[in-house]
């Protein structure tokens, strides 16, 4: 493409060097003008890599051609026009103005030094005409520069928007993975802990009180079945909504399923009592799920770590606050070892609904998990809806 543009500019320049008009004559020899046009066209060919140096060469050639008496027509100035276009398309506005002024001044000065007839037409052609031929190339170069800058800006904004979308997708996927991990931990840990306690109790009573073993095994079967149901419901959330499935997804558990949870713990040999303060009522689904899971995790810790536990679950329904307290009284009530994923998950769940959880010893042989969730934001949300 550069070679073709240089060739066309050379042909135009040679044609321009051969032109003359009434009262304004070109030099008798065409060869000097053709050689200067060849050098200027070569500069145009190299302007893609060295625009400033090429423009300097083209200015010198065109000024020399005008000084030799050739007419500064658009054809003769074609190589310089091409160089100025490329230079202004790549550079800034201030640089374009300086280069344009320098090129126009040099060509006019060359024409003034030619010693040709200074008729009115000749003077107008060698001054105003030069500016008229060169300025459109500069304006076209600036328009190209502006368009390129605009396209770069649009591309940068598109890339930034794409990165923002990718970051948002990664953030949402991370939140979903964390939520699913919490659900799987709560479901698997609780039911397996209860099943393990039931199996251990059954093995212990097999030789001493064999008549109680069938009841324990029935409870063990119920615990494992409940684990499978909740796992199926959790895994169902991972399915593609477009998948064809004939089975429904189990609704998220709430406090209405707390009696089943307590019965499973009692079947494992844990003494669990429930006390309500205030009038029990239906809470927002997310609050119900959070409270259920935190109580479930607290009972899981009791099953895994406590010795001969006695557990009291207190549920308090106030006008603007819901709270749950799981008090474990035993000879070794607290969780063993360092803080695990269960306690971390409880705090994350409570924080997600604007609540808080405190878990720790509360005196000799006592371990308390306390949950508090303000209900005012949820009530305001229902009013706005």
VEXDREN-2710 file (C-alpha; in Angstrom, 1 decimal):
% VEXDREN-2710
k/r/px/py/pz
1/UNK/0.0/0.0/0.0
2/UNK/2.8/2.4/0.8
3/UNK/4.6/1.6/-2.5
4/UNK/1.4/2.2/-4.5
5/UNK/0.8/5.5/-2.8
6/UNK/4.4/6.6/-3.5
7/UNK/4.1/5.5/-7.1
8/UNK/0.8/7.4/-7.7
9/UNK/2.3/10.5/-6.0
10/UNK/5.4/10.3/-8.2
11/UNK/3.3/10.2/-11.4
12/UNK/1.2/13.1/-10.2
13/UNK/4.3/15.1/-9.3
14/UNK/5.9/14.5/-12.7
15/UNK/2.7/15.5/-14.4
16/UNK/2.6/18.6/-12.2
17/UNK/6.2/19.5/-13.1
18/UNK/5.3/19.4/-16.8
19/UNK/2.4/21.8/-16.5
20/UNK/2.5/25.5/-17.4
21/UNK/-0.2/28.1/-17.9
22/UNK/-0.6/31.3/-19.8
23/UNK/1.9/33.9/-18.5
24/UNK/3.5/31.4/-16.2
25/UNK/6.1/29.0/-17.7
26/UNK/7.8/26.0/-16.3
27/UNK/11.6/25.4/-16.8
28/UNK/12.6/23.9/-20.1
29/UNK/14.1/20.8/-18.5
30/UNK/11.7/18.3/-17.0
31/UNK/14.4/16.0/-15.5
32/UNK/15.2/18.1/-12.4
33/UNK/11.6/18.3/-11.4
34/UNK/11.2/14.6/-12.1
35/UNK/14.2/13.8/-9.9
36/UNK/13.0/16.0/-7.1
37/UNK/9.6/14.3/-7.4
38/UNK/11.2/10.9/-7.2
39/UNK/13.0/11.8/-4.0
40/UNK/9.9/13.3/-2.4
41/UNK/7.9/10.2/-3.4
42/UNK/10.6/8.0/-1.8
43/UNK/10.1/10.1/1.4
44/UNK/6.4/9.4/1.2
45/UNK/7.1/5.7/1.0
46/UNK/9.3/5.9/4.1
47/UNK/6.9/8.2/6.0
48/UNK/5.0/5.2/7.6
49/UNK/8.2/4.4/9.7
50/UNK/9.8/7.9/9.9
51/UNK/7.1/10.5/9.4
52/UNK/9.1/13.5/10.6
53/UNK/12.3/12.8/8.6
54/UNK/10.2/12.0/5.5
55/UNK/8.3/15.2/5.9
56/UNK/11.5/17.2/6.1
57/UNK/12.8/15.6/2.9
58/UNK/9.5/16.2/1.1
59/UNK/9.5/19.9/2.2
60/UNK/13.0/20.4/0.9
61/UNK/12.3/18.7/-2.4
62/UNK/9.1/20.7/-3.0
63/UNK/10.7/24.0/-2.0
64/UNK/13.6/23.2/-4.3
65/UNK/11.2/22.4/-7.2
66/UNK/9.4/25.7/-6.7
67/UNK/12.7/27.6/-6.5
68/UNK/13.6/26.0/-9.8
69/UNK/10.5/27.6/-11.3
70/UNK/8.0/24.7/-11.3
71/UNK/4.4/25.6/-10.6
72/UNK/3.3/24.6/-7.0
73/UNK/0.2/22.8/-8.1
74/UNK/-1.6/20.1/-6.1
75/UNK/-0.1/17.5/-8.5
76/UNK/3.5/18.7/-7.9
77/UNK/2.9/18.9/-4.1
78/UNK/1.3/15.4/-4.0
79/UNK/4.2/13.7/-2.1
80/UNK/4.3/16.5/0.4
81/UNK/0.6/16.3/0.9
82/UNK/0.8/12.6/1.6
83/UNK/3.7/13.1/4.2
84/UNK/1.8/15.9/6.0
85/UNK/-1.3/13.7/6.2
86/UNK/0.5/10.9/7.8
87/UNK/2.4/13.1/10.2
88/UNK/-0.7/14.9/11.4
89/UNK/-2.6/11.7/11.7
90/UNK/-0.1/10.4/14.1
91/UNK/1.0/13.5/16.0
92/UNK/-0.7/16.0/18.3
93/UNK/-2.5/19.2/17.3
94/UNK/0.4/21.6/18.3
95/UNK/2.9/19.6/16.3
96/UNK/0.6/19.5/13.3
97/UNK/0.3/23.3/13.4
98/UNK/4.1/23.8/13.5
99/UNK/4.8/21.3/10.7
100/UNK/2.0/22.8/8.5
101/UNK/3.3/26.4/9.0
102/UNK/6.9/25.3/8.2
103/UNK/5.8/23.4/5.1
104/UNK/3.8/26.3/3.7
105/UNK/6.5/28.9/4.5
106/UNK/9.2/26.8/2.9
107/UNK/7.3/26.2/-0.3
108/UNK/6.3/29.9/-0.5
109/UNK/9.9/30.9/0.1
110/UNK/11.1/28.5/-2.6
111/UNK/8.6/30.1/-5.1
112/UNK/9.7/33.6/-4.1
113/UNK/13.3/32.7/-4.8
114/UNK/12.6/31.3/-8.2
115/UNK/13.0/34.6/-9.9
116/UNK/10.0/33.8/-12.2
117/UNK/7.6/36.4/-13.4
118/UNK/5.8/37.9/-10.5
119/UNK/2.5/38.6/-12.1
120/UNK/-0.7/38.7/-10.1
121/UNK/-1.7/35.2/-11.0
122/UNK/1.8/33.8/-10.4
123/UNK/2.0/35.5/-7.0
124/UNK/-1.5/34.2/-6.0
125/UNK/-0.6/30.7/-7.1
126/UNK/2.7/30.6/-5.3
127/UNK/1.3/31.9/-2.0
128/UNK/-2.3/31.4/-1.3
129/UNK/-2.4/28.4/-3.6
130/UNK/0.2/26.6/-1.6
131/UNK/-1.8/27.0/1.6
132/UNK/-5.0/25.9/-0.2
133/UNK/-3.3/22.7/-1.4
134/UNK/-1.6/21.7/1.9
135/UNK/-4.2/22.6/4.5
136/UNK/-6.9/20.0/3.4
137/UNK/-4.3/17.3/3.9
138/UNK/-3.7/18.6/7.5
139/UNK/-7.4/18.7/8.2
140/UNK/-7.9/15.2/6.9
141/UNK/-5.0/14.0/9.1
142/UNK/-6.5/15.6/12.2
143/UNK/-9.8/13.9/11.5
144/UNK/-8.1/10.6/11.1
145/UNK/-6.2/11.2/14.3
146/UNK/-9.5/12.0/16.2
147/UNK/-11.3/9.0/14.8
148/UNK/-8.4/6.7/15.8
149/UNK/-8.4/8.2/19.3
150/UNK/-12.2/7.7/19.5
151/UNK/-11.9/4.0/18.4
152/UNK/-9.2/3.4/20.9
153/UNK/-11.4/4.9/23.6
154/UNK/-14.3/2.8/22.6
155/UNK/-12.2/-0.3/22.5
156/UNK/-10.7/0.5/25.9
157/UNK/-14.2/1.0/27.4
158/UNK/-15.4/-2.2/25.8
159/UNK/-12.4/-4.1/27.3
160/UNK/-13.0/-2.4/30.7
161/UNK/-16.7/-3.4/30.6
162/UNK/-15.8/-6.9/29.6
163/UNK/-13.3/-7.1/32.6
164/UNK/-16.0/-5.7/34.9
165/UNK/-18.5/-8.3/33.7
166/UNK/-15.9/-11.1/34.2
167/UNK/-15.1/-9.8/37.7
168/UNK/-18.8/-9.6/38.5
169/UNK/-19.3/-13.2/37.3
170/UNK/-16.3/-14.4/39.3
171/UNK/-17.6/-12.6/42.4
172/UNK/-21.1/-14.1/42.0
173/UNK/-19.7/-17.6/41.4
174/UNK/-17.5/-17.2/44.5
175/UNK/-20.6/-16.2/46.6
176/UNK/-22.5/-19.2/45.2
177/UNK/-19.7/-21.6/45.9
178/UNK/-19.5/-20.3/49.5
179/UNK/-23.3/-20.6/50.0
180/UNK/-23.3/-24.1/48.6
181/UNK/-20.3/-25.1/50.7
182/UNK/-22.1/-23.8/53.8
183/UNK/-25.2/-25.8/53.0
184/UNK/-23.3/-29.0/52.3
185/UNK/-21.2/-28.6/55.4
186/UNK/-24.3/-28.0/57.6
187/UNK/-26.3/-30.9/56.1
188/UNK/-23.5/-33.5/55.9
189/UNK/-21.9/-32.7/59.2
190/UNK/-25.1/-32.7/61.2
191/UNK/-26.7/-35.8/59.8
192/UNK/-23.5/-37.8/59.8
193/UNK/-22.7/-36.7/63.4
194/UNK/-26.2/-37.8/64.5
195/UNK/-25.9/-41.1/62.5
196/UNK/-22.5/-41.8/64.0
197/UNK/-23.9/-41.2/67.5
198/UNK/-26.9/-43.5/66.8
199/UNK/-24.7/-46.2/65.4
200/UNK/-22.3/-46.0/68.4
201/UNK/-25.2/-46.2/70.8
202/UNK/-26.7/-49.1/69.0
203/UNK/-23.4/-51.0/69.1
204/UNK/-23.1/-50.3/72.8
205/UNK/-26.6/-51.5/73.6
206/UNK/-26.5/-54.5/71.2
207/UNK/-25.4/-56.9/74.0
208/UNK/-26.8/-55.1/77.0
209/UNK/-30.3/-54.0/75.8
210/UNK/-30.9/-55.5/72.4
211/UNK/-34.6/-54.6/72.5
212/UNK/-33.6/-50.9/72.1
213/UNK/-31.4/-51.5/69.0
214/UNK/-34.2/-51.6/66.4
215/UNK/-35.5/-48.2/67.5
216/UNK/-32.0/-46.8/67.2
217/UNK/-31.4/-48.4/63.8
218/UNK/-34.8/-46.9/62.7
219/UNK/-33.5/-43.5/63.8
220/UNK/-30.2/-44.1/62.0
221/UNK/-32.1/-44.9/58.8
222/UNK/-34.1/-41.7/59.3
223/UNK/-31.0/-39.6/59.7
224/UNK/-29.3/-40.9/56.6
225/UNK/-32.6/-40.5/54.6
226/UNK/-32.8/-36.9/55.8
227/UNK/-29.2/-36.3/54.7
228/UNK/-29.9/-37.8/51.3
229/UNK/-33.0/-35.6/50.9
230/UNK/-31.2/-32.4/51.8
231/UNK/-28.2/-33.3/49.7
232/UNK/-30.5/-33.9/46.8
233/UNK/-32.2/-30.5/47.3
234/UNK/-28.8/-28.7/47.5
235/UNK/-27.5/-30.4/44.4
236/UNK/-30.7/-29.5/42.7
237/UNK/-29.7/-25.9/43.0
238/UNK/-26.6/-26.7/40.8
239/UNK/-28.7/-28.1/37.9
240/UNK/-29.2/-26.1/34.8
241/UNK/-32.7/-24.5/34.9
242/UNK/-33.2/-25.9/31.3
243/UNK/-32.6/-29.5/32.4
244/UNK/-35.6/-31.8/32.2
245/UNK/-36.2/-33.1/35.7
246/UNK/-39.3/-34.8/36.9
247/UNK/-38.4/-34.5/40.5
248/UNK/-39.1/-31.3/42.5
249/UNK/-36.7/-29.4/44.6
250/UNK/-37.3/-29.5/48.3
251/UNK/-38.0/-26.1/49.8
252/UNK/-35.4/-24.6/52.0
253/UNK/-35.8/-25.7/55.7
254/UNK/-37.1/-23.4/58.3
255/UNK/-38.0/-23.4/62.0
256/UNK/-41.1/-25.5/61.4
257/UNK/-38.7/-28.4/60.7
258/UNK/-36.9/-27.9/64.1
259/UNK/-39.0/-30.7/65.8
260/UNK/-37.7/-33.3/63.3
261/UNK/-34.1/-32.1/64.0
262/UNK/-34.7/-32.3/67.7
263/UNK/-36.2/-35.8/67.5
264/UNK/-33.1/-37.0/65.5
265/UNK/-30.9/-35.7/68.3
266/UNK/-33.0/-37.3/71.0
267/UNK/-32.8/-40.6/69.2
268/UNK/-29.0/-40.3/69.4
269/UNK/-29.2/-40.0/73.2
270/UNK/-29.1/-36.2/73.5
271/UNK/-31.4/-34.5/76.0
272/UNK/-32.9/-31.5/74.0
273/UNK/-35.5/-29.1/75.3
274/UNK/-37.1/-26.2/73.6
275/UNK/-38.5/-23.0/75.0
276/UNK/-40.3/-20.1/73.2
277/UNK/-40.5/-16.5/74.4
278/UNK/-43.1/-14.4/72.7
279/UNK/-45.6/-15.5/70.1
280/UNK/-44.0/-17.8/67.5
281/UNK/-44.7/-16.5/64.0
282/UNK/-43.6/-17.0/60.4
283/UNK/-40.3/-15.2/59.7
284/UNK/-38.9/-14.2/56.3
285/UNK/-37.7/-17.3/54.5
286/UNK/-34.0/-16.3/54.6
287/UNK/-34.2/-15.6/58.3
288/UNK/-35.9/-18.9/58.9
289/UNK/-33.2/-20.8/56.9
290/UNK/-30.4/-18.9/58.8
291/UNK/-31.8/-19.7/62.2
292/UNK/-32.4/-23.3/61.3
293/UNK/-28.9/-23.9/60.0
294/UNK/-27.3/-22.2/62.9
295/UNK/-29.3/-24.2/65.5
296/UNK/-28.5/-27.3/63.4
297/UNK/-24.7/-26.5/63.5
298/UNK/-24.9/-25.9/67.2
299/UNK/-26.5/-29.3/67.7
300/UNK/-23.9/-30.9/65.4
301/UNK/-21.1/-29.5/67.7
302/UNK/-22.9/-30.9/70.7
303/UNK/-23.1/-34.3/69.1
304/UNK/-19.5/-34.4/68.1
305/UNK/-17.8/-32.9/71.2
306/UNK/-20.0/-32.9/74.3
307/UNK/-20.2/-35.7/76.9
308/UNK/-23.6/-36.6/78.3
309/UNK/-25.1/-33.3/77.0
310/UNK/-28.3/-31.5/78.1
311/UNK/-29.3/-28.9/75.5
312/UNK/-31.8/-26.1/75.9
313/UNK/-32.9/-24.2/72.8
314/UNK/-34.6/-20.8/73.5
315/UNK/-36.4/-19.0/70.7
316/UNK/-37.4/-15.4/71.4
317/UNK/-39.8/-13.5/69.1
318/UNK/-39.8/-9.8/69.7
319/UNK/-41.4/-7.1/67.6
320/UNK/-38.2/-6.1/65.9
321/UNK/-35.7/-8.8/66.8
322/UNK/-35.5/-12.6/66.6
323/UNK/-33.0/-14.4/68.8
324/UNK/-32.0/-18.0/69.4
325/UNK/-29.9/-19.4/72.2
326/UNK/-28.5/-22.9/72.3
327/UNK/-27.2/-23.7/75.8
328/UNK/-25.2/-26.9/76.2
329/UNK/-24.6/-28.2/79.7
330/UNK/-22.3/-31.2/80.0
331/UNK/-19.0/-32.4/81.4
332/UNK/-17.2/-31.2/78.3
333/UNK/-19.5/-28.8/76.4
334/UNK/-17.2/-26.8/74.2
335/UNK/-16.0/-27.7/70.7
336/UNK/-12.6/-29.4/70.7
337/UNK/-9.6/-27.9/69.0
338/UNK/-9.4/-24.6/67.1
339/UNK/-12.3/-22.8/65.4
340/UNK/-13.5/-24.8/62.4
341/UNK/-15.6/-24.3/59.4
342/UNK/-18.8/-24.7/61.4
343/UNK/-18.4/-21.6/63.6
344/UNK/-17.1/-19.6/60.6
345/UNK/-20.1/-20.7/58.6
346/UNK/-22.5/-19.6/61.4
347/UNK/-21.0/-16.2/61.6
348/UNK/-21.1/-15.8/57.8
349/UNK/-24.8/-16.8/57.6
350/UNK/-25.7/-14.4/60.4
351/UNK/-23.8/-11.6/58.8
352/UNK/-25.6/-12.2/55.5
353/UNK/-29.0/-11.4/57.0
354/UNK/-27.7/-8.5/59.1
355/UNK/-27.4/-10.5/62.4
356/UNK/-24.6/-11.7/64.7
357/UNK/-23.6/-14.9/66.4
358/UNK/-21.6/-15.4/69.6
359/UNK/-20.3/-18.8/70.5
360/UNK/-18.2/-19.7/73.5
361/UNK/-18.1/-20.9/77.1
362/UNK/-20.6/-19.3/79.5
363/UNK/-19.4/-20.6/82.9
364/UNK/-18.4/-24.0/84.2
365/UNK/-19.6/-26.9/82.0
366/UNK/-21.7/-24.5/79.8
367/UNK/-21.3/-23.6/76.2
368/UNK/-23.7/-21.1/74.5
369/UNK/-24.4/-20.3/70.9
370/UNK/-26.4/-17.0/70.6
371/UNK/-28.0/-15.7/67.4
372/UNK/-29.6/-12.3/67.0
373/UNK/-31.3/-11.1/63.9
374/UNK/-32.9/-7.6/63.6
375/UNK/-36.3/-7.9/61.8
376/UNK/-36.8/-4.2/61.0
377/UNK/-35.0/-4.2/57.7
378/UNK/-37.0/-7.2/56.5
379/UNK/-40.3/-5.6/57.6
380/UNK/-39.3/-2.4/55.8
381/UNK/-38.6/-4.4/52.7
382/UNK/-42.0/-6.0/52.8
383/UNK/-43.7/-2.6/53.2
384/UNK/-41.8/-1.2/50.1
385/UNK/-42.9/-4.2/48.1
END
